Amino acid sequence: MRHAGFEPATFSLGSVDGSIDKKIFVRKELQEEQSGFLQFLKGEVGEWTSTNYANHVKNFLKRLPEQFTFQDIKEALRSITNQNTRSNAAKSLRRFLRDYLKIIDRETAREIRIEQATINFEPIPNDADIAAFHYALKEGPAQAFYILLASSGLRRSEAVSLTWGEVDSTKGLIRPKNAHTNDQTKRIYYTICNSEALEELRKIEAKSPNDRVFAYKHREWYRRAFDAAEKATGIRVNPQDLRRWHADKLERLGMPEKYIEFLQGKVPRTTLRRHYSDYSVEKVLTVYQRAGLKVLLE
């Protein structure tokens, strides 16, 4: 249950003079809001993202003393040396303090700085390495998972949650129902996997439409097989590498950038792409099939 002091209608931003920097927060009271925050997030973003946001807030609060100020929050953020950890904590805190507890406004939330996007200079695995890694995977489900990611561009969280009812085994259409439905930058309407992935998926015994394709309790069930393949080949490939390879390969095959972003679940940012582009199934299928993406070498 939310404490009365945190109700949007009664909570005062700071002391009498309204300065948020002079407000004294009690860590225990914020920690008691964690379960409610998680439930709030599940109505806003996907389950995987909800859990991550809640965990980032939980871990960040451990860095603070029993009583602290807004300035302490900003200083604790600056003390985090890992850029990804710092960015994730900042994003999560903004959702927690601004959107859920409503104890800071949008202007104040900007003081919880999120790292500016940087260019990823890490090399993308080449086509030969992508194929070799697949052949080194010994487990059938791991091979199916791998080639599904590589040919569809699905995020790891979307693939591990995929159900049989979300896969069209004839056309290769994939429509994840619970993936980023309320996210401002991520929203996958549907994507497409190729015939290689469909062939691997047919080797897995399909059950009811609501059953997950990869029916494992642990979300990173595939890591043992991936680690073994890395040891055997000396090649390192993770789900994010497959997503980057998918985008790069489609670009090399001549697919227009707007369709690559659509298949990867990126919300179009321009009016032209949002309202005046053809994203019908027939059109996107034609564009995808024309590209002729293959993961395995002949």
Secondary structure, DSSP 8 states (H G I E B T S, - for coil): ---GGG-TTT--SSSTT--GGG--EEHHHHHTTHHHHHHHHHTTS-HHHHHHHHHHHHHHHTTS-SEE-HHHHHHHHHT---HHHHHHHHHHHHIIIIIIS--S-HHHHTTS---------S----HHHHHHHHHH--SHHHHHHHHHHHHH---HHHHHT-BGGGB-TTT-EE--TTSSTT-SSB--S-EE--HHHHHHHTTS----TTSBSS--SSTTTTHHHHHHHHHHHS----HHHHHHHHHHHHHHTT--HHHHHHHTTB---SHHHHHSS---HHHHHHHHHHHT--SS--
